[in-house]
Amino acid sequence: CDGVCDQLMYIADCEDEAECNGYLYGMYCRTEYFPVWYIPPIDICSGTKKCLDGRDEQGCEVDETNIHSTCEGNGDTSTHIGRNIGGRRILLNNFTRCGTFNFDLELKYLTCVDYMDQTNCSDASKIGVTCKINNFLSTVSTSMVCRGKSQICDDNMENLCYMTSGGCFIHKHRFCD
């Protein structure tokens, strides 16, 4: 299927990017209306149960033991009824980190307002840059390289890019956006 695992969204909720390289971004579960339904990362730990068994809202509690693996949730609720993560601390898990999102619809599908869900990637194919973040060695997803949206790396490494011919931006480590 064209478009699957190419880190570009062809379906609004990114389901074409849900299962890539042995990793699942988001989750599948039984809902009230469907026996199998895709729940994108932004709708996990949203404060509203979507899975019949409630597993999309399990393990979402933030406390002093996991506060360093959280981010401030995106408050844009314009596309999903029942999303209530704005201003809340959201726990980041492997199934929410470095997932693909549509930059044109960024605020509608981005989990963290500070892009921290685009760091510490488990899937090596999604690592764009390795750098220090808050003085800890981590990774930044390829989705964030040369975007200039905000500084994630302490040294702004992800935005050290140069424009070449054809409107292509090349990162100083020679990969193109």
OpenMM code with the backbone's topology and positions (N, CA, C; nanometers):
from openmm import Vec3, app, unit

residues = "CYS ASP GLY VAL CYS ASP GLN LEU MET TYR ILE ALA ASP CYS GLU ASP GLU ALA GLU CYS ASN GLY TYR LEU TYR GLY MET TYR CYS ARG THR GLU TYR PHE PRO VAL TRP TYR ILE PRO PRO ILE ASP ILE CYS SER GLY THR LYS LYS CYS LEU ASP GLY ARG ASP GLU GLN GLY CYS GLU VAL ASP GLU THR ASN ILE HIS SER THR CYS GLU GLY ASN GLY ASP THR SER THR HIS ILE GLY ARG ASN ILE GLY GLY ARG ARG ILE LEU LEU ASN ASN PHE THR ARG CYS GLY THR PHE ASN PHE ASP LEU GLU LEU LYS TYR LEU THR CYS VAL ASP TYR MET ASP GLN THR ASN CYS SER ASP ALA SER LYS ILE GLY VAL THR CYS LYS ILE ASN ASN PHE LEU SER THR VAL SER THR SER MET VAL CYS ARG GLY LYS SER GLN ILE CYS ASP ASP ASN MET GLU ASN LEU CYS TYR MET THR SER GLY GLY CYS PHE ILE HIS LYS HIS ARG PHE CYS ASP".split()
positions = [
    Vec3(0.0853, -0.1186, 0.0000),
    Vec3(0.0000, 0.0000, 0.0000),
    Vec3(0.0891, 0.1239, 0.0000),
    Vec3(0.0774, 0.2066, -0.0989),
    Vec3(0.1582, 0.3274, -0.1101),
    Vec3(0.1322, 0.4195, 0.0084),
    Vec3(0.2368, 0.4724, 0.0657),
    Vec3(0.2235, 0.5666, 0.1750),
    Vec3(0.2404, 0.5048, 0.3123),
    Vec3(0.2422, 0.3731, 0.3234),
    Vec3(0.2541, 0.3104, 0.4540),
    Vec3(0.3987, 0.3218, 0.5030),
    Vec3(0.4138, 0.3673, 0.6257),
    Vec3(0.5441, 0.3795, 0.6930),
    Vec3(0.6416, 0.4713, 0.6194),
    Vec3(0.5913, 0.5718, 0.5519),
    Vec3(0.6800, 0.6675, 0.4865),
    Vec3(0.6913, 0.7968, 0.5677),
    Vec3(0.6372, 0.7956, 0.6886),
    Vec3(0.6381, 0.9087, 0.7803),
    Vec3(0.5620, 1.0288, 0.7254),
    Vec3(0.4683, 1.0046, 0.6349),
    Vec3(0.3772, 1.1073, 0.5863),
    Vec3(0.2352, 1.0587, 0.6112),
    Vec3(0.1484, 1.1487, 0.6541),
    Vec3(0.0103, 1.1112, 0.6826),
    Vec3(-0.0733, 1.1144, 0.5559),
    Vec3(-0.1377, 1.0033, 0.5251),
    Vec3(-0.2336, 1.0011, 0.4145),
    Vec3(-0.3746, 0.9832, 0.4676),
    Vec3(-0.3867, 0.9413, 0.5903),
    Vec3(-0.5145, 0.9241, 0.6567),
    Vec3(-0.5134, 1.0198, 0.7750),
    Vec3(-0.6238, 1.0873, 0.8010),
    Vec3(-0.6271, 1.1934, 0.9016),
    Vec3(-0.5718, 1.1525, 1.0371),
    Vec3(-0.5999, 1.0321, 1.0844),
    Vec3(-0.5530, 0.9923, 1.2171),
    Vec3(-0.4191, 0.9183, 1.2132),
    Vec3(-0.3512, 0.9179, 1.1002),
    Vec3(-0.2187, 0.8564, 1.0824),
    Vec3(-0.2208, 0.7049, 1.0919),
    Vec3(-0.3336, 0.6409, 1.0691),
    Vec3(-0.3363, 0.4952, 1.0803),
    Vec3(-0.2416, 0.4286, 0.9815),
    Vec3(-0.2145, 0.4941, 0.8671),
    Vec3(-0.1193, 0.4364, 0.7723),
    Vec3(0.0216, 0.4301, 0.8310),
    Vec3(0.0460, 0.5002, 0.9404),
    Vec3(0.1757, 0.5007, 1.0071),
    Vec3(0.1705, 0.4267, 1.1409),
    Vec3(0.0614, 0.3573, 1.1699),
    Vec3(0.0420, 0.2951, 1.3010),
    Vec3(0.1397, 0.1811, 1.3280),
    Vec3(0.1591, 0.0925, 1.2333),
    Vec3(0.2492, -0.0214, 1.2528),
    Vec3(0.3653, -0.0110, 1.1543),
    Vec3(0.4823, 0.0230, 1.2076),
    Vec3(0.5996, 0.0410, 1.1226),
    Vec3(0.7233, -0.0161, 1.1913),
    Vec3(0.8016, -0.0926, 1.1163),
    Vec3(0.9294, -0.1455, 1.1641),
    Vec3(0.9166, -0.2228, 1.2951),
    Vec3(0.8054, -0.2902, 1.3128),
    Vec3(0.7853, -0.3689, 1.4341),
    Vec3(0.7345, -0.2897, 1.5527),
    Vec3(0.7053, -0.1630, 1.5351),
    Vec3(0.6541, -0.0786, 1.6426),
    Vec3(0.5104, -0.0393, 1.6127),
    Vec3(0.4303, -0.0283, 1.7169),
    Vec3(0.2927, 0.0169, 1.7046),
    Vec3(0.2819, 0.1542, 1.7695),
    Vec3(0.2371, 0.2507, 1.6928),
    Vec3(0.2172, 0.3869, 1.7428),
    Vec3(0.0672, 0.4052, 1.7611),
    Vec3(0.0262, 0.4230, 1.8854),
    Vec3(-0.1149, 0.4226, 1.9181),
    Vec3(-0.1534, 0.2823, 1.9609),
    Vec3(-0.2806, 0.2476, 1.9454),
    Vec3(-0.3253, 0.1130, 1.9804),
    Vec3(-0.4539, 0.0785, 1.9065),
    Vec3(-0.4799, -0.0499, 1.8978),
    Vec3(-0.6050, -0.1001, 1.8427),
    Vec3(-0.6846, -0.1613, 1.9569),
    Vec3(-0.8154, -0.1402, 1.9555),
    Vec3(-0.9000, -0.1990, 2.0583),
    Vec3(-1.0446, -0.2060, 2.0094),
    Vec3(-1.1258, -0.2724, 2.0878),
    Vec3(-1.2691, -0.2822, 2.0599),
    Vec3(-1.3360, -0.1574, 2.1179),
    Vec3(-1.4219, -0.0945, 2.0380),
    Vec3(-1.4963, 0.0219, 2.0847),
    Vec3(-1.6451, -0.0113, 2.0848),
    Vec3(-1.7219, 0.0839, 2.1256),
    Vec3(-1.8672, 0.0635, 2.1314),
    Vec3(-1.9259, 0.0283, 1.9952),
    Vec3(-1.8696, 0.0834, 1.8893),
    Vec3(-1.9263, 0.0654, 1.7558),
    Vec3(-1.8460, -0.0250, 1.6635),
    Vec3(-1.7188, -0.0522, 1.6962),
    Vec3(-1.6329, -0.1280, 1.6058),
    Vec3(-1.5580, -0.2379, 1.6811),
    Vec3(-1.5467, -0.3576, 1.6214),
    Vec3(-1.4730, -0.4652, 1.6886),
    Vec3(-1.3222, -0.4390, 1.6941),
    Vec3(-1.2676, -0.3663, 1.5972),
    Vec3(-1.1268, -0.3265, 1.5969),
    Vec3(-1.1201, -0.1831, 1.5471),
    Vec3(-1.0633, -0.0967, 1.6279),
    Vec3(-1.0560, 0.0446, 1.5920),
    Vec3(-0.9201, 0.0997, 1.6319),
    Vec3(-0.8650, 0.1882, 1.5483),
    Vec3(-0.7344, 0.2479, 1.5759),
    Vec3(-0.7504, 0.3709, 1.6644),
    Vec3(-0.6722, 0.3761, 1.7715),
    Vec3(-0.6675, 0.4914, 1.8609),
    Vec3(-0.5296, 0.5553, 1.8425),
    Vec3(-0.5219, 0.6757, 1.7820),
    Vec3(-0.3913, 0.7395, 1.7607),
    Vec3(-0.3293, 0.7843, 1.8936),
    Vec3(-0.1979, 0.8061, 1.8954),
    Vec3(-0.1302, 0.8428, 2.0203),
    Vec3(-0.1943, 0.9598, 2.0946),
    Vec3(-0.2410, 1.0604, 2.0237),
    Vec3(-0.2980, 1.1769, 2.0924),
    Vec3(-0.4257, 1.1437, 2.1681),
    Vec3(-0.4925, 1.0348, 2.1328),
    Vec3(-0.6159, 0.9981, 2.2007),
    Vec3(-0.5962, 0.8963, 2.3119),
    Vec3(-0.4714, 0.8599, 2.3405),
    Vec3(-0.4412, 0.7729, 2.4539),
    Vec3(-0.4122, 0.8622, 2.5739),
    Vec3(-0.4675, 0.8283, 2.6861),
    Vec3(-0.4538, 0.9101, 2.8079),
    Vec3(-0.5151, 1.0486, 2.7881),
    Vec3(-0.6241, 1.0534, 2.7149),
    Vec3(-0.6896, 1.1813, 2.6853),
    Vec3(-0.7908, 1.2224, 2.7908),
    Vec3(-0.8201, 1.1332, 2.8826),
    Vec3(-0.9205, 1.1625, 2.9843),
    Vec3(-1.0578, 1.1086, 2.9489),
    Vec3(-1.0717, 1.0538, 2.8295),
    Vec3(-1.1989, 0.9967, 2.7853),
    Vec3(-1.1734, 0.8565, 2.7321),
    Vec3(-1.2395, 0.7584, 2.7935),
    Vec3(-1.2230, 0.6184, 2.7542),
    Vec3(-1.2857, 0.5949, 2.6174),
    Vec3(-1.2061, 0.5407, 2.5258),
    Vec3(-1.2552, 0.5053, 2.3924),
    Vec3(-1.2638, 0.3537, 2.3750),
    Vec3(-1.1716, 0.2795, 2.4348),
    Vec3(-1.1736, 0.1330, 2.4290),
    Vec3(-1.2750, 0.0811, 2.5311),
    Vec3(-1.3494, -0.0203, 2.4938),
    Vec3(-1.4481, -0.0774, 2.5861),
    Vec3(-1.3847, -0.1239, 2.7159),
    Vec3(-1.2638, -0.1807, 2.7073),
    Vec3(-1.1980, -0.2298, 2.8284),
    Vec3(-1.1209, -0.1195, 2.9019),
    Vec3(-1.1184, 0.0016, 2.8467),
    Vec3(-1.0565, 0.1166, 2.9123),
    Vec3(-0.9053, 0.1196, 2.9098),
    Vec3(-0.8415, 0.0298, 2.8317),
    Vec3(-0.6946, 0.0258, 2.8360),
    Vec3(-0.6297, 0.1498, 2.7773),
    Vec3(-0.7019, 0.2296, 2.6985),
    Vec3(-0.6464, 0.3542, 2.6467),
    Vec3(-0.6309, 0.4592, 2.7566),
    Vec3(-0.6911, 0.4358, 2.8726),
    Vec3(-0.6798, 0.5288, 2.9855),
    Vec3(-0.6101, 0.4650, 3.1062),
    Vec3(-0.5537, 0.3452, 3.0895),
    Vec3(-0.4834, 0.2787, 3.1992),
    Vec3(-0.3357, 0.3164, 3.1985),
    Vec3(-0.2786, 0.3286, 3.3173),
    Vec3(-0.1368, 0.3603, 3.3301),
    Vec3(-0.1048, 0.5037, 3.2921),
    Vec3(-0.2005, 0.5918, 3.3039),
    Vec3(-0.1828, 0.7312, 3.2615),
    Vec3(-0.1529, 0.8255, 3.3773),
    Vec3(-0.1509, 0.7736, 3.4974),
    Vec3(-0.1314, 0.8579, 3.6143),
    Vec3(0.0111, 0.9115, 3.6192),
    Vec3(0.0244, 1.0395, 3.6434),
    Vec3(0.1548, 1.1042, 3.6551),
    Vec3(0.1815, 1.1283, 3.8031),
    Vec3(0.2991, 1.0849, 3.8497),
    Vec3(0.3377, 1.1085, 3.9882),
    Vec3(0.4875, 1.1385, 3.9935),
    Vec3(0.5436, 1.1455, 4.1128),
    Vec3(0.6847, 1.1834, 4.1266),
    Vec3(0.7799, 1.0806, 4.0665),
    Vec3(0.7353, 0.9562, 4.0448),
    Vec3(0.8239, 0.8541, 3.9886),
    Vec3(0.8368, 0.8634, 3.8371),
    Vec3(0.7401, 0.9265, 3.7693),
    Vec3(0.7443, 0.9314, 3.6224),
    Vec3(0.7293, 1.0731, 3.5657),
    Vec3(0.7350, 1.1724, 3.6497),
    Vec3(0.7149, 1.3115, 3.6047),
    Vec3(0.8143, 1.3520, 3.4960),
    Vec3(0.9340, 1.2909, 3.4931),
    Vec3(1.0343, 1.3259, 3.3922),
    Vec3(1.0043, 1.2664, 3.2551),
    Vec3(0.9062, 1.1767, 3.2469),
    Vec3(0.8648, 1.1173, 3.1190),
    Vec3(0.7285, 1.1713, 3.0780),
    Vec3(0.7104, 1.3011, 3.0969),
    Vec3(0.5822, 1.3635, 3.0642),
    Vec3(0.6040, 1.4880, 2.9797),
    Vec3(0.4939, 1.5410, 2.9289),
    Vec3(0.4972, 1.6687, 2.8583),
    Vec3(0.3663, 1.7402, 2.8849),
    Vec3(0.3614, 1.8672, 2.8469),
    Vec3(0.2364, 1.9412, 2.8563),
    Vec3(0.1515, 1.9058, 2.7359),
    Vec3(0.0309, 1.8590, 2.7625),
    Vec3(-0.0571, 1.8147, 2.6555),
    Vec3(-0.1080, 1.9276, 2.5687),
    Vec3(-0.1278, 1.8976, 2.4411),
    Vec3(-0.1832, 1.9910, 2.3446),
    Vec3(-0.3315, 2.0095, 2.3742),
    Vec3(-0.3760, 2.1312, 2.3780),
    Vec3(-0.5155, 2.1593, 2.4139),
    Vec3(-0.6107, 2.1738, 2.2986),
    Vec3(-0.5669, 2.1531, 2.1731),
    Vec3(-0.6568, 2.1687, 2.0592),
    Vec3(-0.7529, 2.0506, 2.0531),
    Vec3(-0.8791, 2.0757, 2.0774),
    Vec3(-0.9801, 1.9690, 2.0773),
    Vec3(-1.0710, 1.9798, 1.9561),
    Vec3(-1.0298, 2.0525, 1.8538),
    Vec3(-1.1194, 2.0816, 1.7419),
    Vec3(-1.1485, 1.9616, 1.6530),
    Vec3(-1.0698, 1.8549, 1.6615),
    Vec3(-1.0954, 1.7416, 1.5723),
    Vec3(-1.1482, 1.6186, 1.6421),
    Vec3(-1.1264, 1.6055, 1.7721),
    Vec3(-1.1685, 1.4845, 1.8421),
    Vec3(-1.2559, 1.5214, 1.9610),
    Vec3(-1.3748, 1.4673, 1.9658),
    Vec3(-1.4621, 1.4867, 2.0807),
    Vec3(-1.4046, 1.4068, 2.1961),
    Vec3(-1.4008, 1.4658, 2.3129),
    Vec3(-1.3573, 1.3928, 2.4307),
    Vec3(-1.2097, 1.4019, 2.4606),
    Vec3(-1.1327, 1.4753, 2.3820),
    Vec3(-0.9912, 1.4926, 2.4124),
    Vec3(-0.9809, 1.6039, 2.5147),
    Vec3(-0.9153, 1.5756, 2.6235),
    Vec3(-0.9066, 1.6733, 2.7304),
    Vec3(-0.7655, 1.6741, 2.7863),
    Vec3(-0.6667, 1.6994, 2.7018),
    Vec3(-0.5286, 1.6923, 2.7488),
    Vec3(-0.4628, 1.8291, 2.7611),
    Vec3(-0.5298, 1.9347, 2.7183),
    Vec3(-0.4714, 2.0680, 2.7235),
    Vec3(-0.4332, 2.1086, 2.8642),
    Vec3(-0.3065, 2.1472, 2.8818),
    Vec3(-0.2587, 2.1931, 3.0109),
    Vec3(-0.2290, 2.0815, 3.1100),
    Vec3(-0.2611, 1.9588, 3.0778),
    Vec3(-0.2345, 1.8452, 3.1655),
    Vec3(-0.0974, 1.7878, 3.1362),
    Vec3(-0.0362, 1.7225, 3.2338),
    Vec3(0.0866, 1.6479, 3.2125),
    Vec3(0.0474, 1.5147, 3.1510),
    Vec3(0.1059, 1.4818, 3.0364),
    Vec3(0.0764, 1.3591, 2.9641),
    Vec3(0.1955, 1.2656, 2.9775),
    Vec3(0.1702, 1.1412, 3.0163),
    Vec3(0.2752, 1.0419, 3.0282),
    Vec3(0.3145, 0.9931, 2.8894),
    Vec3(0.4441, 0.9966, 2.8588),
    Vec3(0.4945, 0.9520, 2.7294),
    Vec3(0.5372, 0.8062, 2.7374),
    Vec3(0.4915, 0.7271, 2.6429),
    Vec3(0.5227, 0.5848, 2.6358),
    Vec3(0.5831, 0.5549, 2.4992),
    Vec3(0.6351, 0.4329, 2.4797),
    Vec3(0.6912, 0.3964, 2.3505),
    Vec3(0.5906, 0.4105, 2.2374),
    Vec3(0.4626, 0.3867, 2.2645),
    Vec3(0.3615, 0.3946, 2.1595),
    Vec3(0.3155, 0.5372, 2.1317),
    Vec3(0.3665, 0.6339, 2.2067),
    Vec3(0.3345, 0.7738, 2.1778),
    Vec3(0.4562, 0.8523, 2.1300),
    Vec3(0.5754, 0.7982, 2.1440),
    Vec3(0.6974, 0.8709, 2.1070),
    Vec3(0.7288, 0.8580, 1.9584),
    Vec3(0.7612, 0.9703, 1.8966),
    Vec3(0.8095, 0.9770, 1.7583),
    Vec3(0.7081, 0.9270, 1.6568),
    Vec3(0.5828, 0.9332, 1.6902),
    Vec3(0.4782, 0.9011, 1.5937),
    Vec3(0.4703, 1.0104, 1.4882),
    Vec3(0.4205, 0.9763, 1.3726),
    Vec3(0.4082, 1.0718, 1.2633),
    Vec3(0.2876, 1.1609, 1.2859),
    Vec3(0.3012, 1.2868, 1.2533),
    Vec3(0.1864, 1.3763, 1.2551),
    Vec3(0.1939, 1.4677, 1.1355),
    Vec3(0.0816, 1.5201, 1.0959),
    Vec3(0.0718, 1.6060, 0.9786),
    Vec3(0.1052, 1.7497, 1.0184),
    Vec3(0.2119, 1.8073, 0.9620),
    Vec3(0.2497, 1.9437, 0.9977),
    Vec3(0.1441, 2.0461, 0.9573),
    Vec3(0.0652, 2.0166, 0.8534),
    Vec3(-0.0414, 2.1087, 0.8150),
    Vec3(-0.1535, 2.1092, 0.9184),
    Vec3(-0.1707, 1.9965, 0.9864),
    Vec3(-0.2727, 1.9843, 1.0906),
    Vec3(-0.2067, 1.9678, 1.2266),
    Vec3(-0.0905, 2.0239, 1.2417),
    Vec3(-0.0038, 2.0009, 1.3567),
    Vec3(-0.0756, 2.0080, 1.4904),
    Vec3(-0.1475, 2.1143, 1.5163),
    Vec3(-0.2094, 2.1308, 1.6467),
    Vec3(-0.3201, 2.0303, 1.6720),
    Vec3(-0.3746, 1.9729, 1.5668),
    Vec3(-0.4824, 1.8771, 1.5846),
    Vec3(-0.4320, 1.7378, 1.6205),
    Vec3(-0.3080, 1.7037, 1.5839),
    Vec3(-0.2587, 1.5684, 1.6052),
    Vec3(-0.1293, 1.5605, 1.6838),
    Vec3(-0.0832, 1.6699, 1.7346),
    Vec3(0.0393, 1.6724, 1.8124),
    Vec3(0.0055, 1.6476, 1.9592),
    Vec3(0.0723, 1.5540, 2.0231),
    Vec3(0.0433, 1.5202, 2.1621),
    Vec3(0.0966, 1.6260, 2.2578),
    Vec3(0.2197, 1.6716, 2.2374),
    Vec3(0.2847, 1.7647, 2.3302),
    Vec3(0.3062, 1.9009, 2.2651),
    Vec3(0.2748, 2.0061, 2.3374),
    Vec3(0.2946, 2.1395, 2.2813),
    Vec3(0.4416, 2.1731, 2.2638),
    Vec3(0.5306, 2.1081, 2.3407),
    Vec3(0.6747, 2.1359, 2.3293),
    Vec3(0.7488, 2.0324, 2.2441),
    Vec3(0.6750, 1.9464, 2.1730),
    Vec3(0.7310, 1.8456, 2.0815),
    Vec3(0.8103, 1.7359, 2.1527),
    Vec3(0.7999, 1.7232, 2.2831),
    Vec3(0.8765, 1.6212, 2.3543),
    Vec3(0.8316, 1.4798, 2.3186),
    Vec3(0.7132, 1.4644, 2.2602),
    Vec3(0.6719, 1.3323, 2.2114),
    Vec3(0.7518, 1.2934, 2.0872),
    Vec3(0.8294, 1.3858, 2.0320),
    Vec3(0.9138, 1.3594, 1.9155),
    Vec3(1.0595, 1.3357, 1.9566),
    Vec3(1.0804, 1.2949, 2.0819),
    Vec3(1.2149, 1.2678, 2.1336),
    Vec3(1.2237, 1.1260, 2.1894),
    Vec3(1.3464, 1.0800, 2.2117),
    Vec3(1.3720, 0.9502, 2.2727),
    Vec3(1.3053, 0.8370, 2.1931),
    Vec3(1.3294, 0.8361, 2.0634),
    Vec3(1.2663, 0.7400, 1.9717),
    Vec3(1.3163, 0.5978, 1.9960),
    Vec3(1.2234, 0.5022, 2.0014),
    Vec3(1.2594, 0.3605, 2.0123),
    Vec3(1.2961, 0.3035, 1.8759),
    Vec3(1.2255, 0.3467, 1.7723),
    Vec3(1.2456, 0.2986, 1.6356),
    Vec3(1.3649, 0.3715, 1.5740),
    Vec3(1.4727, 0.2983, 1.5490),
    Vec3(1.5957, 0.3588, 1.4959),
    Vec3(1.5730, 0.4283, 1.3621),
    Vec3(1.4759, 0.3820, 1.2822),
    Vec3(1.4511, 0.4447, 1.1516),
    Vec3(1.3872, 0.5826, 1.1649),
    Vec3(1.3399, 0.6174, 1.2823),
    Vec3(1.2781, 0.7490, 1.3024),
    Vec3(1.3715, 0.8480, 1.3699),
    Vec3(1.4947, 0.8067, 1.3986),
    Vec3(1.5900, 0.8964, 1.4646),
    Vec3(1.6536, 0.9876, 1.3608),
    Vec3(1.6383, 1.1168, 1.3799),
    Vec3(1.6974, 1.2139, 1.2898),
    Vec3(1.8261, 1.2710, 1.3439),
    Vec3(1.8320, 1.2966, 1.4739),
    Vec3(1.9470, 1.3599, 1.5370),
    Vec3(1.9624, 1.3032, 1.6773),
    Vec3(2.0854, 1.2824, 1.7191),
    Vec3(2.1156, 1.2501, 1.8583),
    Vec3(2.1785, 1.3739, 1.9195),
    Vec3(2.1263, 1.4137, 2.0348),
    Vec3(2.1760, 1.5362, 2.0980),
    Vec3(2.1406, 1.5346, 2.2465),
    Vec3(2.1857, 1.6362, 2.3167),
    Vec3(2.1484, 1.6507, 2.4574),
    Vec3(2.0198, 1.7331, 2.4660),
    Vec3(1.9273, 1.6804, 2.5451),
    Vec3(1.8015, 1.7496, 2.5740),
    Vec3(1.7932, 1.7611, 2.7249),
    Vec3(1.7892, 1.8837, 2.7752),
    Vec3(1.7944, 1.9080, 2.9199),
    Vec3(1.9155, 1.8392, 2.9823),
    Vec3(2.0253, 1.8430, 2.9090),
    Vec3(2.1549, 1.7895, 2.9497),
    Vec3(2.1613, 1.6364, 2.9565),
    Vec3(2.0627, 1.5671, 2.8960),
    Vec3(2.0639, 1.4211, 2.8861),
    Vec3(2.0714, 1.3826, 2.7396),
    Vec3(2.1552, 1.2830, 2.7061),
    Vec3(2.1663, 1.2367, 2.5688),
    Vec3(2.0355, 1.1701, 2.5269),
    Vec3(1.9820, 1.2114, 2.4124),
    Vec3(1.8542, 1.1589, 2.3635),
    Vec3(1.8534, 1.1674, 2.2119),
    Vec3(1.7381, 1.1403, 2.1531),
    Vec3(1.7215, 1.1497, 2.0085),
    Vec3(1.6022, 1.2381, 1.9763),
    Vec3(1.6035, 1.2901, 1.8542),
    Vec3(1.4924, 1.3703, 1.8019),
    Vec3(1.4479, 1.3034, 1.6726),
    Vec3(1.3182, 1.2945, 1.6512),
    Vec3(1.2660, 1.2251, 1.5337),
    Vec3(1.2977, 1.2988, 1.4042),
    Vec3(1.3014, 1.2234, 1.2964),
    Vec3(1.3249, 1.2812, 1.1644),
    Vec3(1.2178, 1.3836, 1.1291),
    Vec3(1.0987, 1.3705, 1.1855),
    Vec3(0.9896, 1.4661, 1.1591),
    Vec3(1.0229, 1.6072, 1.2040),
    Vec3(1.1139, 1.6206, 1.2989),
    Vec3(1.1454, 1.7517, 1.3553),
    Vec3(1.2723, 1.8142, 1.2973),
    Vec3(1.3492, 1.7388, 1.2194),
    Vec3(1.4759, 1.7895, 1.1670),
    Vec3(1.4493, 1.8915, 1.0558),
    Vec3(1.5137, 2.0035, 1.0649),
    Vec3(1.5046, 2.1142, 0.9679),
    Vec3(1.3660, 2.1778, 0.9623),
    Vec3(1.2869, 2.1614, 1.0638),
    Vec3(1.1529, 2.2233, 1.0661),
    Vec3(1.1561, 2.3626, 1.1259),
    Vec3(1.2501, 2.3863, 1.2172),
    Vec3(1.2613, 2.5175, 1.2784),
    Vec3(1.1418, 2.5558, 1.3632),
    Vec3(1.0615, 2.4579, 1.4037),
    Vec3(0.9410, 2.4861, 1.4820),
    Vec3(0.9751, 2.5349, 1.6216),
    Vec3(1.0668, 2.4707, 1.6851),
    Vec3(1.1124, 2.5128, 1.8170),
    Vec3(1.2441, 2.4429, 1.8456),
    Vec3(1.3129, 2.4875, 1.9460),
    Vec3(1.4396, 2.4254, 1.9836),
    Vec3(1.4106, 2.3117, 2.0793),
    Vec3(1.4540, 2.1926, 2.0422),
    Vec3(1.4392, 2.0752, 2.1280),
    Vec3(1.5748, 2.0407, 2.1884),
    Vec3(1.6782, 2.0304, 2.1037),
    Vec3(1.8138, 2.0004, 2.1515),
    Vec3(1.8697, 2.1213, 2.2253),
    Vec3(1.9496, 2.0955, 2.3270),
    Vec3(2.0114, 2.2044, 2.4023),
    Vec3(2.0902, 2.2983, 2.3113),
    Vec3(2.1549, 2.2418, 2.2079),
    Vec3(2.2359, 2.3224, 2.1166),
    Vec3(2.1636, 2.3537, 1.9840),
    Vec3(2.0337, 2.3234, 1.9764),
    Vec3(1.9518, 2.3481, 1.8571),
    Vec3(2.0012, 2.2688, 1.7350),
    Vec3(2.0666, 2.1560, 1.7591),
    Vec3(2.1242, 2.0725, 1.6540),
    Vec3(2.0224, 2.0354, 1.5459),
    Vec3(1.8974, 2.0102, 1.5837),
    Vec3(1.7975, 1.9650, 1.4867),
    Vec3(1.7645, 2.0719, 1.3818),
    Vec3(1.8009, 2.1972, 1.4085),
    Vec3(1.7704, 2.3054, 1.3158),
    Vec3(1.8930, 2.3611, 1.2442),
    Vec3(2.0076, 2.2942, 1.2533),
    Vec3(2.1284, 2.3380, 1.1828),
    Vec3(2.1221, 2.2850, 1.0396),
    Vec3(2.0525, 2.3579, 0.9556),
    Vec3(2.0220, 2.3118, 0.8206),
    Vec3(2.0559, 2.4200, 0.7185),
    Vec3(2.0758, 2.3744, 0.5956),
    Vec3(2.1115, 2.4648, 0.4877),
    Vec3(2.0213, 2.4371, 0.3690),
    Vec3(1.9757, 2.5431, 0.3029),
    Vec3(1.8921, 2.5241, 0.1854),
    Vec3(1.9818, 2.5029, 0.0641),
    Vec3(1.9504, 2.3995, -0.0120),
    Vec3(2.0239, 2.3712, -0.1351),
    Vec3(1.9301, 2.3924, -0.2530),
    Vec3(1.9705, 2.3550, -0.3699),
    Vec3(1.8852, 2.3725, -0.4873),
    Vec3(1.7596, 2.2877, -0.4756),
    Vec3(1.6547, 2.3315, -0.5399),
    Vec3(1.5295, 2.2567, -0.5408),
    Vec3(1.4476, 2.2717, -0.4151),
    Vec3(1.4796, 2.3674, -0.3298),
    Vec3(1.4024, 2.3891, -0.2086),
    Vec3(1.4248, 2.2839, -0.1018),
    Vec3(1.5283, 2.2066, -0.1167),
    Vec3(1.5597, 2.1019, -0.0198),
    Vec3(1.6452, 2.1609, 0.0909),
    Vec3(1.6090, 2.1316, 0.2143),
    Vec3(1.6912, 2.1717, 0.3269),
    Vec3(1.7760, 2.0532, 0.3694),
    Vec3(1.9059, 2.0734, 0.3797),
    Vec3(1.9989, 1.9680, 0.4182),
    Vec3(2.0465, 1.9953, 0.5598),
    Vec3(2.0376, 1.8942, 0.6437),
    Vec3(2.0907, 1.9061, 0.7792),
    Vec3(2.2431, 1.9023, 0.7692),
    Vec3(2.3103, 1.9613, 0.8634),
    Vec3(2.4566, 1.9648, 0.8579),
    Vec3(2.5169, 1.8253, 0.8526),
    Vec3(2.4399, 1.7216, 0.8912),
    Vec3(2.4876, 1.5839, 0.8826),
    Vec3(2.4411, 1.5162, 0.7540),
    Vec3(2.4037, 1.5979, 0.6546),
    Vec3(2.3785, 1.5566, 0.5173),
    Vec3(2.2546, 1.4729, 0.4915),
    Vec3(2.1448, 1.4969, 0.5585),
    Vec3(2.0226, 1.4328, 0.5106),
    Vec3(1.9205, 1.5400, 0.4829),
    Vec3(1.8368, 1.5135, 0.3862),
    Vec3(1.7435, 1.6123, 0.3344),
    Vec3(1.6079, 1.5963, 0.4008),
    Vec3(1.5370, 1.7064, 0.4154),
    Vec3(1.4022, 1.6995, 0.4705),
    Vec3(1.3110, 1.6321, 0.3703),
] * unit.nanometer
topology = app.Topology()
chain = topology.addChain("A")
for resn in residues:
    res = topology.addResidue(resn, chain)
    for name in ("N", "CA", "C"):
        topology.addAtom(name, app.Element.getBySymbol(name[0]), res)
